[in-house]
């Protein structure tokens, strides 16, 4: 027959045994301190290599979006795009299918817009009435007096 003193001793040993095992596992914690360093090095290396791991992980989603676009006649539904909500690849030159920006074309378009603006300003200056010129002169004098 088992006495209550033996049961109390067994329960007390059972409760202190895990504490003893955890305290002896101190040698196992030595590798845990290097986990953040390893993860950080892995992420930095992945970024430096052009994110091949991220591309591999995200490729099934991209394939699904492209397949859906082919089925819908080239139209991608907004719910299935992986693009952020604040922009899309059609209006943001920094986002898209990875193609490069044609800088010469961008410069040409900017110069064309500036020349169009200059032409408009010249046209408006030529078509001003005498009253508009007087108002402009008054505004110019007022600005000089305010400064």
N, C-alpha and C positions, 0 to 999 in steps of 0.2 A: 504494500500500500504506500502511496506517495503522500508525504506530508506537505502542508502548506508552505513550510519553510523552503522545501526543495522547489516548489513551483515559483515562489517569489524569487529565489536565486536564479532559476532558469529564465524567467521573464527579464530580470535585471541584466543578465548576461546577454540575452537576445537584443535588448535595447542598446547596450553599450558596444556590442560587436560591430554594427555598421559604422559607428563613429570611429572605432579603432581601425577598420578597413579603409575608411576615407582618409584618415590621418596618415596611414602608411602609403597611400597612393600619391604622395607628394612628388615622387620621382616622375610620375606620369604627367604632371603639370608642366614640365620643362618644355615640351613641344608646343604647348598651347600658347606660350608667349610669342611664338614665331608665326602663328596663323595670320594675324593682321598684316605682318610684313610680307608674307607669301602672297596673300590676296592682293595687297597693294602693288607688289611687283608684277603680278600676273595682269592686273588691269592696266598698268602703265605700259607693259610690253604689248598688250593687245592694242592699245591706242597707237603706239608707235608703229606697229605692223599694219595699221589701216583697219583695225577692228575685224579680223577674220573670224574670230569666235562669235562676235555679235552677228556678223553676216550669215554664218552657218545657222545660228539659232533663229534668226528672223527670216531665212530663206523660205521656209514653208508658208509663212504668212504672205510674203511677197508673191510667191507662186500662186497662192489662192486668189489674191487681188488681181493679178494679171489674167488668170483663167476666167475670173468673173467678168473682167473688162472685155475679154474676147467674146464671151457669151452674150454680153449686152451690146455688142457692136462698138466697142471702144469706149463706152461710157462707164466710169467707175462710180459706184454708189458711195456717197460720203460716209456711210456707216462702216464700210469695209476698208477704208484707206487707213494707212498707218501714219498719215501726215497729221500734224497738230491742227487743232481747230482754228487757230488764228491765221492760217495761211495754207496755200496749196501750191503745187508745183507749177501751176499755170500762171500765177501772178507774182511769184517770188523767185527772183533769179538765183537765190542761194539754195533753194530746195529744188528737187527734181530728180531726173533719172541719172544723175552723175555726169551729164555732159558739161563741157566747159563753156564759160561765157566768152562770147566773141567781143573782145574789148574794142577792136576797131569799129565794129558795127555799133556798139554802144556810144562811142565817141562821135561817130557820124550822126546818129540819131539826136544826140544832145546838141551838137552844133546846128543841126537843122531846126530844132526847137528854138534855140537861141536866136537864130537868124529870123525865124518866123516872128518871134516876139519883138525883135528889133524893127522888122518891117511894120508890124502893127503899131509900135510906138511912133515911128516916123510918119505913118499915115495919119494917126490921131493928131500929131503935132501939126501936120500940114492942113488938116481940116478944122482946126480950132477957129472959133469965132473970136471977134475982138473982146467980147464979154468974158470968154474963157481965159484969154490971155491976161486981162485985167485981174480976174480972180486969182490966177496963178501968181501974178506979180504981188498982189496984196498978201497972199499966203507966204510968199518968200520973204517979204519985208517983215511980216509978223514973226516968222521963225527967227530971223536975225535979231529982232528986238528982244525976243524971249531969251535968247542965249546971251 
